[in-house]
Amino acid sequence: MESITAQRLMDIFATGFSSLSLLVFTPSGIIVFANNVAIKAFKGETMQSVKGKRLVDLAPPAWANERVKYMQLAAKSGNPIPIIELLAGTRLYSLLRPVEVMHKGEIETLIFITVEPISPIQLRWLREHDTGDELIMAEHIDLGRLSVLTSREIEVLALMGQGLRQKEIATKLCRSISTIDRHRERIGEKLDIKDRADLIAIAREAGLEVEDAKRTHMSMKPKLP
């Protein structure tokens, strides 16, 4: 586990990570710091609007509790924990890194979290290479605009994003080609997209996977007053 003074930590916050979402929590899920990118994600305006608040009070409890569980695991093990998220229909890579901070003469552990988009190619590379850290796929996800789709439609769209044609999708899902065609038509109607290429682009932007159909879907709506 890394050890650093509180002042040095704040200096790092002030000079780096300007393009990433950066948050610092206590292991129990209380926000200590959030940069401007993260503050906007919570619909806040200033650091003071989120500092000291519990994650469970700002986000759906099941989603927040899953993240707090991994924060506590990182603090206990002293090892970073990488999590693959899906928020607002965008695939993200979150790294939870425990850091020991000297504060008022005492050492306490904080969880330093960076969040950034990850492409399907990057995710595939992480899965194929041993980076030393177990890659966790978040169970609670936010599909964004794709939340209007049924589980079967998510599976079909995910396979379209992987480059499969109608016949291949039908074979993989053990359905007829005509059934897959109907699913594709309904997907287009729900998303107001007619062009197959545009549907494929949306699936790839989200890094959509067949397994996402079985994960717990929820809408991430920050609850700041």
N, C-alpha and C positions, 0 to 999 in steps of 0.2 A: 504494500500500500504506500502511496506517495504521501510525503509530509511537507507542509508548506505553511508559512505564516499567513495570517488573515490579510495583512497589508499586501503581501506579494500576490495573493490570490486576486485581490481587487485590482491591482495593477494589470494583471493579465486580462481581466475582464474589460478594463478600460481601453486596452490597446489591440485586442485580438478578437477573433470570432465574429467580426461584424456582419458576415454573410450567413452565419449559421444561427439556428435557434439555440440559445445557451441558457440553462437553468441550474441553480444550485438548491438542493433540498437537504433538510435533515433526514435521517433514515426513516423517520415517522411520516414523511411526506409534507413537511411545512416548507414553503418557499422562502429561501434566504436571499436569492438574487435571480433576476431574469433580465436578459439584454433586450434591446428594443424589438428584435424579431420575435422573441418569445412573448413579450408583453402584448404585441399586436395579435398574436395567436389566441391569447386569452381575452381579447377585446378590451384590454386595459389601456390607459393613457400614460401612466408613469409607473416607476418602480414601486412607489408607495401604494399603488392600487392593487398590487398583487403580493407584495412582501408581507410575510407573516401569515398568509392565508394557507389553509390546508388544501392539498390537491383535491381531496374528496369533496370539498365545498365548491370547487370551481368546475368540476367535470362529473360525468355520470359515475356514481359510486363504484359500480362493477369495474369500469375501465380504470378508474383511479386506484382502486384497491389492488388490481393486478400489477400496476406500476410500482406501488408502494411495496408490494411483496418482493419485487426484484431489487428495489433500493435497499431493503433490509438484508436481502441475500448478499448484495455487493458489499455492504458494510460488515457483515459477519465474516465473509470469506476473504475480504481484502483484495478481491480480484474484480477487474472490469467485467461488465455484462453487456453484450451487444443484443439489441432487440430490433426485429424487423416489424415495423408498424404499417398500418394503412389508415391515414387520416385525411378526411375530406377528399377521398378518392385518389390520394397520392401515396405511393410507397415511400417509406422513410426508414432511415437507419439511425437508431438511437444508441448511444454508447453511455452506459452508466458507470462512472469511474469514482471509486471511493478515494477521498483525499483527507489526510489528517491535517487539521488546522490548529495552530496555536492561537488561542483566544483567551485573554486575561489570565495568562499564566497556566492555562490548562489545555490539554489536547482533546479535541473533539473531531468526530468523523462527519464529513459532509459528502453528499453525493453530487458530483459534477456531471451534468448531462449535456451532451451535444446532440442535436438532431439535424439531419440533412437528407435531401432526396437521394434515393438510390435507384439506379436503372436495372432492368432485368439482367443485363450483361454483368453488371457489378455484383448483383445478388448471386448469379450463377457461379461467378468466380469465388465468392466467399464460401459457397457450399462445396465447391470442388477442391478447395485448398484448406489445409489445417492451419488456422491462424492462432491456435492455442486457446481460443475462447469459444465456448459453446454458443452457437447462434440460436437465439430464441425467437420463435414466431409468435407474435402477440395473439392471444385468443380473442380479445375484444377489439373489433375494428370498425372504422367509420368509412363506408363506401362512398360518401358524398352523393353526387348525382346518380350514382349507380345503385343507390339503396332502393330505388323503385323496382328493381328487377327481382324476380323470384330466384330461388337457389338454382334451379335448372337453367335459367337464363344466364346466371352468372357463370355457370360451368361452360355453357356454349360460348359466351363472349370471351372467357379466358382462353379457351382452345382456339378461337379465331385469332386472338392476339398472339398465340404461339405459332401461327402460320398454317394451322390445319384447315383443309377444305371441308365442305359439307359432308362428303362421303366418309372422310376420316373421322370427323366428329361423331357422326352417326355410329360408326363402328366402335369408337372408344366409349361412348355412352350407352351402347346397346339400344339404340333407337333407330327408327327409319329415317331416311333422308328427308322425306316430306315433313316429319315431325321437327327435325332440326331446322328446316326452312321456315316453319311456322314460328319457332322460337326466335329465329333471327329477325323475322318480320316484326314480331311483338317487341323485341329489343329496340329496333329502329323506331317504332311508333312511340314507345315510352321515352326514349331519349331525343326524339324529334330529329333523327339522323337517318337518311335513306342510303347514303353511300357506304358500301361495305368497307372501303379503305378507311373511312372516317371512324367506323366502329372499331376496326382493328387498332387504329391509332389511340383511341381512348383506352382500350384494354391494355395496350402496351405502356401508356403513360401511367396508368395505375399499377402496372406490374401485376395485373390480375392473375390469380392462380385458381385452379379448380378447387383447391382446398379452402379457398375463401368462402365458398358456398356453405361450408359446414361450420365456419367460425361464427362467433356471436356478433351480430350486427347492432350497432347503435349510432345515434347521432351525437356528435360532439358539439354541444352548444354551451360555451362558457357561461358561468352563472354569476359573473361579477354584478354587484348592485349598480 
